[in-house]
C-alpha cells in the first residue's frame, strides 16, 4: 500500500477498528475512510453499494460486526447470524464489484469446534461440532472466511482472513449483559468495590456514563442496588457466570491492530497456503498470544489491579461456554508478527482507560 492509498475501515469506531485506524495513522497513512453506523448501515445493500460507488476504496478492512458475550450470543441467536452474514455479504460483494486490491476480514477463534485439539491450529476448522452458545455467530464468521477464500480461488482476488482470540482494549464494550468476559469483569468488580466502600459518587458517575437497564446515576440507591444485584454486583461480593475453570486467551486490541496492519502490508493470500496444493483450504490466520488463563485466575488478577478485597463467587448453574480455547499462532508468527502486551499489563491498561472515561 502507498501512504496515500484510500483505505476503508468498516467499524472504525469499534474496539478493533478504532485500533487499526490509529495504527494506520501512526504509520503515515493519510487517506483513511470511515463511516459511523448512523452514516452508513452495513445491513443496507443499496447504501453499501452507493458508498463504494462514491468512495471507491483501494483497500478494505472489514472490522465491523455484530458482537457480544455468551449471554447475548445465546439469547439473540437470529441477530448474530443474520446481521453478520448481511454485513459480510454487502462489504465483500461490493469490494469485489469495485476491484478492491486487498481486503482484510476479521473473524474470531470461536469458529473452531468446541472440543478442538489444543492449541487450535487453522486446519482444525470444520472438524467437529461448534460451541452451542455462539454457534450462529461462528457460522457467520466461517461463511465470511470461506467467502474470502472462494473469491480468491475463483477470481484471483487478494482477500485475507484473520481470526483473533478474545480481544480487549480501549473503546471496549462494558455493557453488563452484552459485553465480553474481561470488560464485564472489570466493570463488575469496580462497581462492587464502590458499593463495598460506600462510594456513591463513583457509582453514580459510572451509571451516568453507562446506564444499566435505563437506570442512571440519578436513580435512588435502592434502584441502583436492585439493578446491579441482577448482574451479581453486591456490596462485599461479586457473582460471575460458570465455574471459573474455563481457560481463555486474551489479546490486547492494539496488538491485534498491529497484526492486522502487518498482514495488510506484508501478507498476501498466496502466503497463507502451500503453492500447488490440490485442495486449498484453511487459509485464514490465527492471531493470538498462545498463552491462557482461567476465568478464576483472571478475576483474581482484576481484583488485584483494582484493589478489590470482597468475595468473588461463581454461579455454577450458569453455562461455562467452551472449556478451553487456546490458539496456535505459529502460522502468523512465521510470517513475521508476534504479540507484545501480556494480559497482566493489558488489564492494568484497560482499567486505567475505563476509569478515565468516567
N, C-alpha and C positions, 0 to 999 in steps of 0.2 A: 504494500500500500504506500502511496505517496502521502506526505503530510497534509496535502490539500484534497485528498480523495474524499468524496462525500460518503459518510458512514451513518447509516440509520440504526440507532439503538432503540429497539422496541422494548418498552418497560424501563425507560431511563430514570424513572423516579423510584424504582423498587430497590430492594436490598442488593441484588447483584447488578442490575442495570445501572444504578447510580454509581456503583464502584467501578464498573467498566468505563462509564462516561468519564469519570475523574481520572482513571488510569490513562485513557487515550489522550485527554487534555494535557496531563503531566508529561506525556511523551511527545507533545508538539503537534498533535493532530488538530487541525483548525476548522474542519468543515463537518461538524457533527450535527445530526438532525434528530430531534426527539419530539414526541407528542404526548401530552397527558391523555388520560382516558377520556376526559371531557372534550378534548380537542379531536381525538380520533378513537372511535370504538372499534377495536380489532375484531369484534364479532360481526361487524357490518362489512360484508364483502365488497359492496359498492363503494363505501367510504375508503376502504383499504386500496382498492384499485385506483380511485381518484387521487389518493395520496401518492402512490407510486407514479402515476401519470405526471403529476406536477413536480415531484421532487427528484425522481429518477436517481435513487442512491446507487452507488457502485458496490458498496459492501453493506451487509445487513447482519446485525446481532439480534437474534430472537431470544431476548431475556424476559419477555412478557409472558405471564402465565397466571392461571387461577390456582393459588396455592393455599395450604393451611396445614394444621396439625392433625393428629389422629382423630380427634372429636369431629372436626369439620369434614375430613375425608370420609369418615364412616357415615355421617349424617346427611351430607349434601352430595350424594354419590352422582346423581344426574348432572349437577352443576359441574363437577370436576371433570367428567369425561366430555360432556358437550362443549363447554366453554374452551377447554384446551384444544380439542380437535378443531373447533372453528378457528381459533387464533392461528394454529399451525397451518391449517388448510389455506387460509387467506394470505398469510405473510409469505409462506414458502411458495405458494402458487403464483403470487404477484412477483416475487423475486425471480422466478423462472421466466415469466412472461416478459419481464423488463430486462432480462440479460444481466442480472447482478453477477459480479465477478466472483464473489465469495460470500457464503452465508455461514454463520456460526449458530448452531441450535443448542440451546441449553435444556437439559433434561434433569434426571435425578437417578440416584442409585436405587430407588425403590422399584426400578424396572426389573430387578433381579428376583429370582424365586425366593420364597420365604425361607426355604431350607438350603439355600445355595452354599456350596463349599466356601469356607472362609480361609483367607481373604478372597473376595469375589473378583474373578477375572472377567474381562469383557466377553469371553467365549462361554460363560455360563448363562447368558441370556436365553430365555425360552426353553430352559431345560427342566422346568418344574413349575408347580403352582405358585401364584403370587400371594403375598400377604393380603388377606381378605379386606382388612380395613382401608387399604388405599389402592385396591385393585383398579377402580375406574381411572384414577389419576395415572397409575403406572401404565395402563393400557394406552392411554392417550400419548404418553411420552414414548412408548415403544413404537407407536404408529408414526410419531414425528421423526424418530431416528431412522426408521425404515423408509420413510418418505425421502429423507435426505440421501440415504444410501441408494435408493431406487432411481432417483433423478440422476445421480452421479453415474450409475451404471448404464442407464438408457440414453442419457443426453450429454454426458461428459461434463456436467456441472461440477462445481467445487464447493460442496456443502459439507461441513464438518460438524459432527455432533459430540458434545462433551457432557458427561454425566457426573455432576458434583455430588459429594456426600452431603451430610447435614450442614447447612450454611447458617452463619450468624454474623452480625456485624452492624455498623452504622446504618440507620434507616430501617432497622428490623421492625417486624410487626409484634407489638406487645399486647395484642388483644387477648384477653384471658380465655376465650373459647377457641379462637381461630388461629392462634399463633403456634409456632413450633416449640419444641420442648424447652430449649435453652432460654429464649427471651421470656417465655411464660414463667419459667422458674425464677429468673432474675427479678421479675416484677412481683411475683407472689411472695418471695422471701423479703423483698424490700417493703412491701405493704404490711407483711406480718411483723416485721421489725418496728415499723411505725406504730402499729396498733399496740404492740407489746410495750413500747416506750411511751405511749400516750401522745405521740407526736401528730396531732391533728392538722397542724399547718401543712406538713409534707403530705399527709394522706389526702387532704383536700386539693393540694396542688396537683398531685398525681391524677386524681379523678377529674379535675377540670381539664387537664391536658388530654386524658384518655378515659372518657366516661365508660362505665360498665353498666350495660343494660339501661342506658339513659340516666343512670344515677351519676351526678356530678359532685364536685366538692361543695356545692351549695345545698346538698341534701342534709337531712338530720343525721346525728350519729347513729341512731337506730337503723335508718335506711341504709347507710353506708356499711354498717356491720352486717346487716342482713344480706346484702348483695355480695359482699366479699366472702361471707360464710358459705354461699352457694358454690364458690370456687375453691373451697378448702383453705381460706385465709382467715385465721383467728388470732386473737392476742395470745401469744405463747405457743401456738402450734400451726404448722402448715401441713396440709394433706395433699399428696401427689398421687397421680394415677399409677396403678400397677404395683409390681413387687419391688421395683428398684433394681432388679437383676439384669434387665436387658443391657447389652453393650452397644454403645454408639460412638461414631467417629464424627468429629466436628471440624469444619474448615472455615477459617476467617474469610469473610466476603471479599476483602481486598486481596487476599491470596488468590481467591477464585477469579477475580478480575484480572490479576496479573497472568494467571494461567490462560485466560480467555484471549487476552491481547497477544500473548506468546503464540497461541495457536493461529490467530489471525495473521500474524507477521511471519511465522516460520513453518507452519504445518499445513500441508495440503492433503486432500483426500487420498492421493496416491501413497502418502506416507503412512496411512493407517492400516494397511493390509499388505500381504506379500504379493509382489508382482507375479502375474501369470497364474494366480490361484484359480482353480476350476470353479469353485463356489466362493464368491466374495460376500462375507457377512461379518457382523460384529466389528464394524469399522469405527465405532464410537470410542471415545477415550474417557476412562475414569479420571476424575480429579479428586484427589483426597490426600490424606496425610499418612495412611497406613497405621495410625495409632488409635486405640479405642479406650473408652472409659465407661464404667457402669453408670446408670442413671443415679444410683445411690451415691456413688463417689462424686458425681457431678454436683449433686445437691449439697454435699459437704464442702466442695470447693466454692460454690456460690455463697454458701453461708459464711465461710471463712473470709472471702473477699468483702462481703457486705457487713461483717461483724455481727451476724445474727446468732443468738445463743438460745433460741427457743427450740422446741421439738420439731422434727420433720418425720411425718408418718406416711406410710404408703398404703393406699386403698387397694387391696388385692382382689376386690370384687370388680375392679375396672380392668380392661384389657391392657396387656403389655405391648402389643404390636409384635413386630419381628424380633426374635430373641437376640439376634446378632446381625450386624450389617457393616462389615469392615471391607473397604475396597483394597484392591491391589492396584496401586497407581504406577506400577513399574513401566507400563507401556508409554505413558506420558513422560515419565522421568527419563526414559531412553531417548525421547525426543527433545530433551533439554530443559525440562521445568521441574521444580521441587518447591514445596511449601516453606514458609518462613516463620509463621506465627503458631505456636503451640497453644493448646486450649487453656492452660492456666493464665498465660499472658492475655489471650483473647477475652476471657471472662472479665479480667480487670479492665480492659479497654472498653468492653461493651457496657459494663456497669457505670463507668465514668461518663460514657456518652449518654446513657439513659438519664443519669442524674442531671446532666447539663441541659436536657430538653425540658425539665420541669419548670 
